[in-house]
Amino acid sequence: MMKLIQVEWLKLRRFCLLFPALAALFLLTMVGGLWYFNYREGVGGVFSIFAVQYFFLSITLMLSITILASVTASTEHEAKGWKLLIALPAAKRNILIAKFIVVFLLVAFEVLLIIAGTAVMWKLASNETIPWDFMFQQPFYCLLAAGGFIVVQVWLSTAFSNQSISIGFGIAGSISSLFLARSNMEMMHVFPWAYPSLASPLIPDHKQWVVAGVVTGVLFLLAGVRHFTRIEW
């Protein structure tokens, strides 16, 4: 497994490392600008940064997952390299798992950049102690709750050579996450696309959605591996 992850990492395009940084910068710019011009003098003061971040966080991470999953799979599709990859002395199922791990690590890198940027923003805006617990929990809970979404995007990106299918599905899921999580119909909250938005510490009982995202990710990964091992490349 480690060798497969190393192979995947070596194949990464420079774009895969640059994109998380640009996505994090975009999020921080949006959060900082909206907070400064609209909320900094409100009741929440500097703490309202987290409320503004909550609005943009899930859709930013989910769009990043969509793009990164597509790019990591397109290497094999463009080079017709699936047969060569499967010929490696490794279990076929581990190929999909390795791609999932690489995408997860890339988005985790983006999350760390968001945390670091938010901490800098906090120090520039206030002399109060940084609430590290909340600062780490909000983005990492969102990432963990997106476990099922990551698997689905990696799965679709590997199964279909036409990446417009996986990208279109991912964009639709990212946008719908905002509406599903804020729906007054609790039945809408059961869809995995809603979990990242519901996993914020600002939401009551948010940890159940983190658990739901992890469990869904495991179940989807098992289903994805089963399908992937049956594909004739």
Protein Blocks (a to p, Z undefined) as FASTA:
>chain_A
ZZmmmmmmmmpcfklmmmmmmmmmmmmmmmmmmmmmmmmmmmnlmmlmmmmmmmmmmmmm
mmmmmmmmmmmmmmmmmnopmmmmmmpccdfklmmmmmmmmmmmmmmmmmmmmmmmmmmm
mmmmpccdcdfklmmmmmmmmmmmmmmmmmmmmmmmmmpmblmlmmmmmmmmmmmmmmmm
mpcblklmmpmklmmmmmpfkbghklmmmmmmmmmmmmmmmmmmmmmmmpcZZ
